[in-house]
Amino acid sequence: MSARAIGVKEGGGVEVLKEFTFHYPPPAKGEILVRLKAASVNPVDTKRRKAPEKYEQPRILGWDGAGVVEQLGDDVHSFKVGDEVWFAGDVRKSGTYSEVVNIDHRLVSVRPKNISFVDASTLPLVSLTAWEAFFEQLQLKEGEVKNLFILNGAGGVGSVAIQIAKNVLKVPRIIVSASRQETIDFVKKLGATDVVDHRKSLPDQFKALGVNPDVVLLCHDTNNALLQDIVSFTTPFGKIVSILPFTEPIQTVQIFLKRITLSFELMFVRSGTGVHPEKQGEILAKVAKLVDEGLIVAPTTLVKNLWKDIQEVHTILESGKAIGKIALTLD
């Protein structure tokens, strides 16, 4: 059987993103074949596109999708043909810029019932990232966090993290960084109680607010100077988690002197290492329930077409001005 997809044969600018047709195999043992209804884009897509590599067969990008189960591999008992599902997937394998994808069923859950396929496609990767950062890396519990700071709250991960903090962790004060009026409005609508401008002095702004965060989520590139500023107003015994590696070597003395916990989150580790990948399906099932209860809304701000608009979408994503998530239809 053959299907359409968007892929790259070598790294480069948006012009390397091209449509092609490929023959897809039946799902392997433990996999399901999903016919995609929608996908969405993330910064990892542009990074993979630009990687200085060449591929014998086009590399299909995209690691967020929602669709319908079309075929089951051996030893798959938790899904049936026709189930509507969502997932982020495995960055080592073919992605969701495609009509179909084979995926480890343990990374998948049934999608929320009360939203569209388009909105569902925008949530898996960012929800997994925010959830793992809060509940796995930092081991946070409901009611224990008094002041949370999210650096770059208007991106995909930040937009979901605000909602989890407000509606699951019950954090009373959620301080978020945003620098444009449209991003300020966006994060306030999601539940931010205070907004600071990351282009200005963060220590001065936190002093003016009269608050010190006990938990910090870093959703943006962070150099040593920025990290030291953040450490300066984080409470002793506080916790910091970053969803990106730091852009340069960091000094740890002040972190050490405050006994601050510093951690990192990468949602592809479970699929990449095979360490309890089923936990991601379980998390997505929990998030689906929260979505259906109205406690998490999809951060979709723009909908484009995969076949016509993918180069434009990558350009928008790399501009640094994207808000929330951009979804892709496959019609």
Secondary structure, 3 states (H helix, E strand, C coil): CEEEEEEEEECCCHHHCEEEEEECCCCCCCEEEEEEEEEECCHHHHHHHHCCCEEEEEEECCCCEEEEEEEECCCCCCCCCCCEEEECCCCCCCCCCECEEEEEHHHEEECCCCCCHHHHHCCHHHHHHHHHHHHHHCCCCCCCCCEEEEECCCCHHHHHHHHHHHHCCCCCEEEEECCCHHHHHHHHHHCCCEEECCCCCHHHHHHHHCCCCCEEEECCCCCHHHHHHHHHHCCCCCEEEECCCCCCCCCCHHHHHCCCEEEECCCCHHHHHCCCCHHHHHHHHHHHHHHHCCCCCCCEEEEEEHHHHHHHHHHHHHCCCCCCEEEEECC
